[in-house]
Structures are given as C-alpha cells and as structure tokens.
Amino acid sequence: MQAWMDILLLIFAGFWLMLPAFLPNSAAVIFGGGKPVDLGRTWKGKRIFGDGKTWTGFIGGITAGIFLGIVQMMLALNFDPNGLWGFAPFPQALGVITALACGSLLGDLCGSFIKRRLGIERGDKAAGLDQFNFIVGALLLTALLFPSWVYANFLQGDHWISLLAILIITPLLHRGVNIIGYKIGLKKVPW
C-alpha cells in the first residue's frame, strides 16, 4: 500500500511542478491577438511561425505561468515543510518557474516553426508535435539553466515516475483543454 502511495505522490508532484509549463500554452490563446512574433516574415518562402503566435500571447502566456508558479511557491512554503511540492529555495525557485514558463512557449514556437517547414498549416494536426513541443521546450530550457533541479525532480531515483506521468498526462490534458477552448470559442479547431 505504501508503495502505491509513493507512486501517486510522485505523479502528483511531477504534475504540480510542471503547472507553470502547462498554463502558458493555454493562456497564450486567451491573451493572443495583435502583432505576430515573426512580424509576418517568411523563411524559404514560408511564414516563420504564422499569425497564431503573437507577442501579446507570448508575453501573456509567460506571465501567467510565472504568476501561477509564484502562487505555487507561496503555497509550498506554507504547507510543505518537506519540500516535495516546492520548486527550489528562493531565488532559484523564481528562476526555475521562469524557465519552465519561457521554455514552454519557446517549445511551442519551435513546434510552429517545424510545422511551417513541413507545410502543415495553422490549426492542422501534427501528431506528437502539438502535444509535446511545449513540455520538451520547458524541460530542455530548465535543464540547461537548472540541471540539478530537473535531475532531482524528474530523473533521480524513483522520480522518473514523475517524468513518465507528465509524458502520459500531457496529451490527455492538451486534448481536453483544446476541446474546452474550441467549445467556448477561443480555438477554431478542437485539437
């Protein structure tokens, strides 16, 4: 029984720690509009990112992710004396949160760049790429800037369970959020 509780805790801890990376992708849709990040420029005859990636969405998404991370950090300081649900000691925690939020939308931009190169139009499906680009971006940037934090929370000992859970939960969460966005009129397609 204790082993199952430990596994569940690792799953929830991984999800909790990645929330600042999950939120920016959705928040960018809410804050979106305005000037595209690529300013309408093309590369090799194709748009770099497309009209769906805007500066207001990019900045709004990152800000939302950082804000959520700060709220989580405050909750962890007050309710988690063992540190399982915290990001790191302050000020490193703020750096980790910022890396997760920025990496998420940088990964999303990379995904759009790849889709444009492959001739996949905005809103068209790209299996795997659409679901994992922001998580890969978040983990890569955070691992680059805070490798010991990524190792301790997603690779060391049994913490690989947290990483595996994130990789399983992400496509399900991505699909669910997109369906909700479609139903309330924020997205043109439900994927």
C-alpha positions as a printed NumPy array, in Angstrom:
array([[  0.   ,   0.   ,   0.   ],
       [  2.797,   2.433,   0.892],
       [  4.488,   1.838,  -2.478],
       [  1.296,   2.852,  -4.312],
       [  1.02 ,   5.989,  -2.189],
       [  4.614,   6.86 ,  -3.017],
       [  3.921,   6.393,  -6.742],
       [  0.807,   8.577,  -6.549],
       [  2.772,  11.258,  -4.714],
       [  5.448,  11.212,  -7.412],
       [  2.803,  11.504, -10.139],
       [  1.092,  14.436,  -8.427],
       [  4.421,  16.099,  -7.597],
       [  5.528,  15.913, -11.232],
       [  2.248,  17.373, -12.432],
       [  2.358,  20.105,  -9.77 ],
       [  5.911,  21.112, -10.671],
       [  5.059,  21.315, -14.388],
       [  1.977,  23.536, -13.969],
       [  3.995,  26.705, -14.802],
       [  4.827,  24.984, -18.117],
       [  1.27 ,  23.775, -18.789],
       [ -0.502,  27.095, -18.246],
       [  1.379,  29.378, -20.692],
       [  0.264,  27.405, -23.748],
       [ -3.41 ,  27.875, -22.851],
       [ -3.   ,  31.409, -21.537],
       [ -1.326,  32.455, -24.804],
       [ -4.607,  31.67 , -26.596],
       [ -6.542,  33.862, -24.153],
       [ -4.064,  36.752, -24.345],
       [ -3.364,  36.271, -28.067],
       [ -4.015,  38.708, -30.847],
       [ -2.015,  41.583, -32.161],
       [  1.352,  41.514, -33.873],
       [  2.698,  38.096, -34.793],
       [  6.04 ,  37.143, -33.265],
       [  7.517,  36.7  , -36.747],
       [  6.112,  40.111, -37.814],
       [  4.786,  38.457, -40.983],
       [  8.256,  37.471, -42.175],
       [  8.975,  34.353, -44.173],
       [ 11.895,  31.972, -44.415],
       [ 12.429,  29.957, -47.565],
       [  9.036,  31.075, -48.84 ],
       [  7.028,  30.074, -45.746],
       [  5.983,  32.016, -42.668],
       [  8.4  ,  31.567, -39.79 ],
       [  5.709,  30.917, -37.164],
       [  2.399,  32.197, -38.532],
       [ -0.303,  34.568, -37.342],
       [ -1.263,  32.344, -34.403],
       [  1.902,  33.177, -32.458],
       [  1.615,  36.757, -31.236],
       [  3.658,  38.935, -28.921],
       [  0.7  ,  39.542, -26.604],
       [  0.031,  35.806, -26.395],
       [  3.723,  35.054, -25.828],
       [  4.163,  37.645, -23.071],
       [  0.735,  36.961, -21.54 ],
       [  1.337,  33.222, -21.502],
       [  4.742,  33.516, -19.86 ],
       [  3.391,  35.998, -17.31 ],
       [  0.511,  33.657, -16.438],
       [  2.909,  30.733, -15.974],
       [  5.22 ,  32.77 , -13.741],
       [  2.281,  34.088, -11.708],
       [  0.936,  30.564, -11.175],
       [  4.409,  29.36 , -10.186],
       [  4.74 ,  32.136,  -7.607],
       [  1.358,  31.183,  -6.132],
       [  2.504,  27.545,  -6.004],
       [  5.789,  28.596,  -4.411],
       [  3.921,  30.519,  -1.699],
       [  1.597,  27.563,  -1.058],
       [  4.555,  25.199,  -0.815],
       [  6.337,  27.493,   1.637],
       [  3.294,  27.479,   3.915],
       [  2.071,  23.89 ,   3.576],
       [  5.033,  21.712,   2.585],
       [  7.799,  21.612,   5.176],
       [  9.386,  18.544,   3.481],
       [  9.919,  20.333,   0.165],
       [  8.323,  17.707,  -2.11 ],
       [  5.94 ,  20.235,  -3.662],
       [  8.366,  23.16 ,  -3.84 ],
       [ 10.477,  24.297,  -6.744],
       [ 13.73 ,  25.129,  -5.005],
       [ 14.99 ,  27.592,  -2.425],
       [ 14.25 ,  31.213,  -3.295],
       [ 15.553,  32.893,  -5.54 ],
       [ 16.388,  29.758,  -7.563],
       [ 12.687,  28.846,  -7.439],
       [ 11.816,  32.009,  -9.341],
       [ 14.417,  31.103, -11.964],
       [ 13.036,  27.574, -12.316],
       [  9.479,  28.87 , -12.656],
       [ 10.55 ,  31.418, -15.265],
       [ 12.499,  28.791, -17.216],
       [  9.502,  26.445, -17.22 ],
       [  7.121,  29.17 , -18.44 ],
       [  9.509,  30.599, -21.068],
       [ 10.641,  27.172, -22.232],
       [  7.035,  26.134, -22.702],
       [  6.287,  28.88 , -25.208],
       [  9.708,  28.64 , -26.848],
       [  8.953,  24.955, -27.405],
       [  5.589,  25.914, -28.847],
       [  7.292,  28.373, -31.218],
       [  9.726,  25.64 , -32.298],
       [  6.761,  23.374, -32.963],
       [  5.147,  26.034, -35.149],
       [  8.421,  26.576, -36.976],
       [  8.68 ,  22.846, -37.72 ],
       [  5.032,  22.671, -38.814],
       [  5.533,  25.561, -41.265],
       [  8.641,  23.853, -42.703],
       [  6.632,  20.642, -43.178],
       [  3.845,  22.56 , -44.918],
       [  1.365,  21.963, -42.104],
       [ -0.991,  24.92 , -41.88 ],
       [ -2.016,  26.714, -38.695],
       [ -4.626,  24.668, -36.867],
       [ -3.841,  21.447, -38.733],
       [ -2.929,  18.391, -36.664],
       [  0.661,  17.341, -36.15 ],
       [  0.529,  14.195, -34.021],
       [  3.044,  14.231, -31.185],
       [  4.438,  17.632, -32.092],
       [  1.363,  19.535, -30.925],
       [  1.172,  17.627, -27.643],
       [  4.805,  17.581, -26.576],
       [  6.533,  20.665, -28.046],
       [  5.842,  22.877, -25.037],
       [  6.817,  20.231, -22.453],
       [ 10.038,  19.394, -24.279],
       [ 10.842,  23.108, -24.538],
       [ 10.135,  23.656, -20.842],
       [ 12.238,  20.694, -19.729],
       [ 15.121,  21.493, -22.084],
       [ 15.411,  25.154, -21.092],
       [ 15.06 ,  24.31 , -17.409],
       [ 17.616,  21.501, -17.707],
       [ 20.002,  23.884, -19.446],
       [ 19.684,  26.545, -16.741],
       [ 18.929,  24.383, -13.675],
       [ 20.182,  20.843, -14.438],
       [ 20.299,  19.744, -10.803],
       [ 16.626,  20.716, -10.309],
       [ 15.486,  18.701, -13.349],
       [ 17.645,  15.76 , -12.287],
       [ 16.365,  15.809,  -8.689],
       [ 12.688,  16.133,  -9.641],
       [ 12.413,  14.032, -12.803],
       [ 15.344,  11.609, -13.061],
       [ 16.923,  10.8  ,  -9.709],
       [ 15.803,   7.601,  -8.002],
       [ 12.082,   6.964,  -8.427],
       [ 11.454,  10.471,  -9.78 ],
       [ 11.48 ,   9.079, -13.322],
       [  7.883,   8.159, -12.448],
       [  7.093,  11.892, -12.338],
       [  8.554,  12.35 , -15.817],
       [  6.699,   9.334, -17.196],
       [  3.449,  10.631, -15.698],
       [  3.991,  14.019, -17.354],
       [  4.573,  12.335, -20.713],
       [  1.346,  10.336, -20.315],
       [ -0.788,  13.143, -18.86 ],
       [  0.307,  15.833, -21.338],
       [ -1.504,  14.558, -24.467],
       [ -4.679,  13.916, -22.462],
       [ -4.571,  17.327, -20.82 ],
       [ -3.697,  19.019, -24.12 ],
       [ -6.669,  17.424, -25.857],
       [ -9.073,  18.263, -23.045],
       [ -8.009,  21.91 , -22.839],
       [ -8.242,  22.282, -26.621],
       [-11.77 ,  20.859, -26.661],
       [-12.79 ,  23.327, -23.954],
       [-11.137,  26.189, -25.876],
       [-13.   ,  25.162, -29.012],
       [-16.361,  24.904, -27.237],
       [-16.041,  28.369, -25.698],
       [-14.883,  29.899, -28.963],
       [-11.215,  30.552, -28.213],
       [ -9.941,  27.988, -30.732],
       [-11.063,  27.318, -34.29 ],
       [-10.357,  23.581, -34.085],
       [-10.693,  21.131, -31.155],
       [ -7.105,  19.794, -31.333]])
